[in-house]
Amino acid sequence: MFSRPAVTKDAVRAIDAIFGALLDAGVPPSEVARVERLTSTAIIGFAMSEVNGRFAAARQPPSVRAEWASAGELPAHHRLRPHLDKKVDWDAEFEADLTDLAAMIESIAQRSVR
């Protein structure tokens, strides 16, 4: 997936289908290409993270990976520590991410109606 060109005929057909879905959802034509890139990049990024083990059960928790630094060096990590190490349901998170992407697309479509 990550080593093939994105400009094959099949890739262009897939993007055209996404363009059509965005148009059908009411996204203004001037915004369709940008929203397609944003959506595709988010999905590809999630897939790349999956392939590279970011979601692996055996990975170190964020607080452990940041132990080398003081609160002054990584203030956000230290503030978020109680939340960062919670067990994550990756499937549920992916579904929530898709829901958020859909809400973003709906918001863009609604801006064109106003």
C-alpha positions as semicolon CSV with decimal commas, in nm:
position;residue;x (nm);y (nm);z (nm)
1;M;0,000;0,000;0,000
2;F;0,277;0,242;0,089
3;S;0,516;0,150;-0,187
4;R;0,280;0,167;-0,487
5;P;0,215;0,487;-0,679
6;A;-0,105;0,668;-0,587
7;V;-0,172;0,762;-0,948
8;T;-0,267;0,425;-1,092
9;K;-0,600;0,398;-1,274
10;D;-0,745;0,206;-0,979
11;A;-0,626;0,473;-0,735
12;V;-0,782;0,747;-0,947
13;R;-1,109;0,549;-0,958
14;A;-1,104;0,514;-0,579
15;I;-1,044;0,885;-0,533
16;D;-1,322;0,962;-0,781
17;A;-1,558;0,752;-0,568
18;I;-1,454;0,953;-0,262
19;F;-1,501;1,278;-0,455
20;G;-1,853;1,163;-0,547
21;A;-1,936;1,071;-0,189
22;L;-1,815;1,410;-0,066
23;L;-2,018;1,591;-0,332
24;D;-2,324;1,382;-0,239
25;A;-2,267;1,475;0,126
26;G;-2,292;1,842;0,030
27;V;-1,926;1,936;0,050
28;P;-1,875;2,239;-0,176
29;P;-1,687;2,151;-0,496
30;S;-1,412;2,398;-0,403
31;E;-1,348;2,200;-0,081
32;V;-1,379;1,842;-0,210
33;A;-1,014;1,784;-0,306
34;R;-0,888;1,926;0,027
35;V;-1,134;1,720;0,232
36;E;-1,047;1,406;0,034
37;R;-0,676;1,462;0,105
38;L;-0,743;1,522;0,474
39;T;-0,962;1,214;0,506
40;S;-0,735;0,988;0,302
41;T;-0,428;1,107;0,489
42;A;-0,594;1,034;0,824
43;I;-0,690;0,681;0,716
44;I;-0,350;0,613;0,560
45;G;-0,181;0,746;0,875
46;F;-0,387;0,512;1,090
47;A;-0,297;0,221;0,863
48;M;0,073;0,314;0,873
49;S;0,061;0,335;1,252
50;E;-0,097;-0,009;1,263
51;V;0,170;-0,156;1,034
52;N;0,451;0,003;1,236
53;G;0,325;-0,130;1,571
54;R;0,200;0,191;1,728
55;F;-0,109;0,008;1,849
56;A;0,071;-0,308;1,962
57;A;-0,019;-0,439;2,305
58;A;0,347;-0,482;2,397
59;R;0,451;-0,124;2,328
60;Q;0,575;0,090;2,615
61;P;0,320;0,325;2,770
62;P;0,374;0,695;2,691
63;S;0,472;0,774;3,050
64;V;0,754;0,517;3,038
65;R;0,879;0,653;2,705
66;A;0,889;1,001;2,859
67;E;1,052;0,909;3,194
68;W;1,385;1,053;3,080
69;A;1,245;1,407;3,090
70;S;1,139;1,636;3,369
71;A;0,805;1,812;3,384
72;G;0,984;2,123;3,260
73;E;1,108;1,942;2,948
74;L;0,784;1,761;2,864
75;P;0,512;1,951;3,050
76;A;0,217;1,816;2,853
77;H;0,327;1,455;2,901
78;H;0,348;1,507;3,275
79;R;0,008;1,680;3,290
80;L;-0,151;1,403;3,087
81;R;0,024;1,110;3,257
82;P;-0,289;0,975;3,430
83;H;-0,464;0,962;3,092
84;L;-0,183;0,849;2,863
85;D;-0,131;0,503;3,010
86;K;-0,495;0,394;3,011
87;K;-0,565;0,082;2,808
88;V;-0,696;0,183;2,467
89;D;-0,958;-0,004;2,269
90;W;-0,804;0,063;1,928
91;D;-1,110;-0,054;1,735
92;A;-1,336;0,178;1,934
93;E;-1,089;0,463;1,889
94;F;-1,083;0,407;1,512
95;E;-1,464;0,412;1,505
96;A;-1,464;0,734;1,710
97;D;-1,210;0,884;1,470
98;L;-1,431;0,796;1,172
99;T;-1,728;0,951;1,352
100;D;-1,526;1,269;1,410
101;L;-1,415;1,278;1,046
102;A;-1,777;1,240;0,936
103;A;-1,881;1,523;1,169
104;M;-1,604;1,740;1,022
105;I;-1,725;1,666;0,669
106;E;-2,084;1,744;0,771
107;S;-1,965;2,073;0,923
108;I;-1,790;2,168;0,599
109;A;-2,101;2,077;0,401
110;Q;-2,318;2,288;0,635
111;R;-2,094;2,591;0,588
112;S;-2,184;2,589;0,219
113;V;-2,556;2,595;0,302
114;R;-2,535;2,907;0,517
